Amino acid sequence: MKTLLIDPRVGGIAGDMLVAALVDLTGSTQPLFTLAEAIVTLRGCSTFDVGITETENGIRAKKLSIEIAEKRSGSDGNLATAMEEVIEMVGLSNGAAAKARAVLRDLIEAEKRLHPAGFSRHTVASADTIFDILGPLLIMEEAGLLGCPVYATPPALGGGTVPTGRGEVGGPAPAALEICARHRIPVSESSLAMELTTPTGAALLANLATVVDRFPAMVPTRIGYGAGTRENNGRPNLLRVVEGEIGDLVEERIVILETNLDDITGETVGYTFERLFAAGAVDVFVTPAIGKKHRPVQVLSVITDHARYLDLISIMMDETGTLGVRVREEPRLVADRSREAVEVAVAGQIFQVRVKTSHVGERVVAVKPEYEDMKEIALALGMPFRAVADEVHRQIPGICRD
């Protein structure tokens, strides 16, 4: 299975850097010229020319240059409308278009939080933003990389000072940091006194990739480098992208929380289960064991991710009274999973049921309807849950496993 790794842990990431790195990786440039031709037709944009050059300053890399003459968008709505027009003209797929809208939404929300008034004064309100969002998606879609697992290392945000509409502020760029905080993206340290990750770069990373703390196990097949416009001691900041092959199982990182409970009621444990699941735990379970002084204990274990583990630790300590929680991060290999809502007919009525399908390569290994949806149907119709589950399984194609 193909995979793509975006590696901004040293040089950071910007929209033009990702475009340039993908061009270097794939050799594909035509989607960018098609995109530029569509953008120049937008109202208020009189010139939009794209140039791709090669630079060698330590490492050979592609570099993007754009010549643009425009009257910037007066509102976020105008910018979103303009991007929709371009999406239609270039024929971006529905999946890629959804990612593009998510990127733009993150940018707009970050800018609104930081600049409640005066949207048009800021750099996001530009046709260049549309290019930086759609360019990577077009190249990835053409290269067959959009549907594969995409990973990223923690981005270097940079330091120094960053210019804003009302003067300079200390780095990192406030909007980039806002987006990383919104998506709980871990970042890497950098001593460079310059902006390395732009808001657009952060939004692309948040919506295209899963951020991991190390390279995933893969066989590298080709590598691309994209140079940024900012230089450090004469050298441009570089973004590396790596295409590789991974096994049919998908590697992901999980956080496991554990604590020993030796003086607690079953009702308290059950209530803690409910709170942990409601707060986003992937799984919660109890293992009986023997503790100190030969007392029977229960080991409460929680599986979660980086974004939620601190909140879940607070719940564990508040509800159980435990004085400490063990935390460890582990890799795991899982089947590739997809979810979709399907319509089923039960007792003459139509209901929506979410279905999770698990794949290993091209093989479907499990198709499982969501328990909560079937429970709601059973309660609404006054039917036994087992009868509802049997009927839902019968109507869903594929392999159904309870």
N, C-alpha and C positions, 0 to 999 in steps of 0.2 A: 504494500500500500504506500502511495506517495505521502510525504509530509513536507511541511515548510517550516523552517525556523527563522524567525526575525531576531537579530542579535544587536540590540541598541545599548548594551550594558556599558560600553566605553564611549561611543560617539553620539549617543542619543538617537532620536528619530524625528524627522519632519516629513511632511507629505512629499516634497520634491525628492528627498533622499530615498524614500521607499520606492517611488516611481523609478528613479535612476537605478537603484539596486536591482529591481525586478527586470528592467531593460537589460542590464548586464547579465543577469541570470538566464533570461529566456531568449535574448536577441530580438525580441518583438518590439517594434516601434509604431507600426501602422495604427493600432488602437489609439495611440496618443494623438496622432495627426487627425484621425477621424473625430476625436473628442474636441480638439482645438477648433476644427471646422464647425462643429455644432455650437461651441461656446461663442464664437465670434458673431453668430446670428442673433444672440440675445440683445434685447433692447438695452442701450446704454454702453454696449461693448463694441468699439470700432476696430480694435486691433487685438489679436491674440495669436502670437506666433511662438512655436515651441522649437527649441534647439537642444540637441543632445551631443555632447562632446565627451572626449576621453581625457582624463587627467591622470598624471602619475606623479605623486608626491609621497613616496614611501610605498604605496600600493596603487596599482592601476585601478581606476574606478570610472564609472560613468557619472556625468554631471549634467544636470538639467538647467536650462536657462529659458526664461519666458519674457517675451516683450508684450506688454499689455497696455492698452489705452481704454479707459472705461470711466463711466460715472457710476460710483459705487451704489449698491443697494441701499435704499432708505430704511428698510426694516427687515427683520428676520423672515417675515412672511414673504416678502419679495424675493429673498434669496432662496427660500425653500421652493417657491413657485418656479424660479429660474432653473433650479436643479432638476425639478420634475420634467421641465421641457427638454433638457439635455438628456436625461435618462431615456425619454421617449425617442429622441432622435438617434441615439447611438445603439438602441436596442438592448439595453442591459436586462439581464434575466430578473425575474421577480425576487429571487433569493438575494442576488447582489444588490438590487435596488433597496431592499429592506435594510441591508447592512449600511448602505449609503445614507439612508434617512436616519438611522440610529447614530451614525457618526456626526451628522449635521446637528441632530438634536442635542447631543452632548456638548458640542461647541456653543450652540446658542444658549443652552441653559447655564453653562459656565460663564459666558460673557454677560448674561443678564444678571447673574448673581454678583459679578464684580463691577459691572457698569450698568446699573438699573436704567439710566437714561443715556441717550446718545449712541445707540447701536451703530449708526452709520459712520461714526468716527473711527471705528476699530477695524483691524485688518481682516477679521472674519467675514465682513460684508463685501466680499470681492469675488469676481468670477474665478480668480486664482484658487479660492477655496474649493469651488466646484471641481476644478481640475485636480487638485490634490486629493480629493475624496474619490472621485470616479476613476482617475488614472490607474491606481493600484488594482481596483476591482476589475477593470477591463482586462488588464494584462493577466491577472490571476485566473480570470474566467477563461480566457483564450488558452492558457497553458494547462488547464485542468487542475489548478491548485486551489480553487475556491471551495470545492467540496471535500477536500482532504483535511486531516488534522493540521492546524496551524498553531505553533507554539512561539513564545517570545521569552527572552531573558529580561530581567528587570531593567528598565531604561535608566540611563544616566540623565538626570534633569539639568545638571549644570549649576553654576553659581554666579558670582559677580553681581552686576546690576542689569535690570531689564527695562527698556524704555516702555512707557505707557502713554496714554493720551494726556495724562496730567503730570508727567515727569517720570523719573526713574525710581524703581523699587528694587529691593534686594531679590536676587534669584533664589530659587527657580522661577520660571514664568508662572505668575499666579493662576492663569487659566489651565495650564498643563497640570499644575499641582492639584487644582480643584477636580479635574477629570480623574486623575489617579486616585484621589481620595474617594470620589463617588463610586468607583469600581473596585476599591480596595486593592489597587495594583501595587505590589512591592517595587521599590525603586532602588537603584544602586548609587553608591557614593561617588562623587567626582570632585576633584580639587580644582578643575578648570573654571576660571572666572568668566564664563560665557554661557549663553543659553544653548543647551544641547537638544532638549526635547521641546518641541513647539506644541501648542494646544492641539493643532490638527494631528500631529504625530501621536500624541497621547490618545486622542479619540479613535484614531485608526487602530492603534494597538489594543485598546479596550474592547473594540467590537469585532476585530478580526482574529485575535489570538488568545490562547490560554497562556498566562505568564507563569513560567516555571523557574526554579532557582538554578537549574543546571541544564546542559544539553540533554535532550531525550535520547535514548538509545536508538541509533539509526545508522544506516550505511549512506554516507554522503555521496551524492551523484553529481551535483554541480553547485557552484558558489557564485554569488554576484556581490559587487560592492557599489554603493552609491555615495557620492561626495556631496556634502552640504555646502552652503554658500559662505558660512563663517569659517575663519581660519584661526588656528592656534599656533603661533610661532611659524607662520608660513605654511602650515599643513591643514588641509580641510578636515573637518570631522567626517568620519566614515560610518556608514551603516552596512552591516553584512547580512545577507540572506543566504540560507542553505537549503537546497532541496535534497531530500533523501528518501530512503526506503525504510519502512518499519514493518514489523509483523502485523498480522491481521488483528491482533488484540491491541487495544489502545492503552498506552501508559498514562496514568494520571497520578498526582500527588494528593495524599489525604493526610489529615491530622487526626490522631487518635488520643482521646482523653480518657484517663482512668483514675478511679479513686476506690479505696477500700471502705466499706460500710459495715460496722459491727454492732451498731446500737440504733436501729431505725425500723419503723413499722413498714409493713407491706403497702399500706395505703400511701405513705409518704413516697415510697419508691415509685408507685404507680403514677402519682401526681407529678413527680419529677419527670417521668417518661413523657407525659403529655406536654409539659412545658418545653422540654428539649426538642421534641418533634415539631411543636408549633413554632419554635424559634429557628428551624431550618436544619436540624440534625439529619444527617443521611441515614444513620441507624443508631439505635440505643439497645443495649442488651446487658444482662446480669449473669455473671458466672459464679457459682458457689465455690468457696475455697476455705482453707484453714489458715487463720492469722496468728498473730503473736499470742502467747499464753494458751495456745491450742483452741482459741475461740473460733467458732464458725463465722465467716464474713461473706459479704457479697461484693464482688468486684463489678462496679458500675462502669461500663465502657461506652464511649460515644465516638462515632465516626463523623467527621465534619471536614470543612475546608479552611483555608487561611482566613477567609473573609469573616467567618462566624465564630471561630474557636474561643476568642476572648469573651464574647457574650455568653456562650454556652458554659464556660468555666464559672462565670458569675452565677448562673442559674444553678449549677451543681452545688456550689458552696452555699448559696442562699437557702436552697430547699433541703439539703441533706445535713448541713452543719459541718461538713468535712473541712479539715484544716489545710488540705493540700490536694492538688490534682496533678497527676503525671501527664506530660505532654510529649508526644513524639510524632515526627513526620515520616511517612513511609510511602514508597511507590506501590502502585498496584496495577495489574493488567486487567482490563475489562473489555467485554464485547462492546462494539460500537452500537450506540443506542439512539433511536429516534422516537419522537412522540407525535401523535396526531389525534385529533378528535374525529370520531366516526359516529354516524347515526345508526341507531338500532331501534327496532320495533318490539316492544314488550307489552303484552295484553292490549294490543291495538293502539298504543300510544308511542310517539317518537321521542327518543331521548338521545342526548349527546354523551358519549363515553370516551374518555381519553384512553388511548392504547399505546403501550410501550413495546416497540419491536427491537430485538437485539440481533445484531449481525456479527458473524466472524467471517471476514472476507465477503464473498457473495452469498454465503449460506445463512439463512434465517434460523436462529437457534431457539428463539422464544418470542411469543407474542402474548402480552399480558394486559388485560383490561384493568383500569384503575379501580381498586377496591372501593374507595369512597364514592365514586360515581354509581357503582352497582348498589351500594348500600342506600344511597339516596333514592334510587328507583324502587328498591324493595320497600322502603318506608312510605314512599308516595303511593304505591299501589297496594300496600298491605299484603305483599307476597312474601313467602320464605326467601331468604337470601340465596339459598342453594338453587332454587328454581330460576331466579333472575340470572345468576351466574351461568347456569347451563344454557339459557337462551342467548345470552350475550356471546358466550364462547361459540355457540353454533353459527352465529351470524358473522363472526369475524374470520376472515380468511387467514390461513397460515397455521402455525403450530401454537396451540394455546396450552399453557402450563399454569397450574394453580400454584 
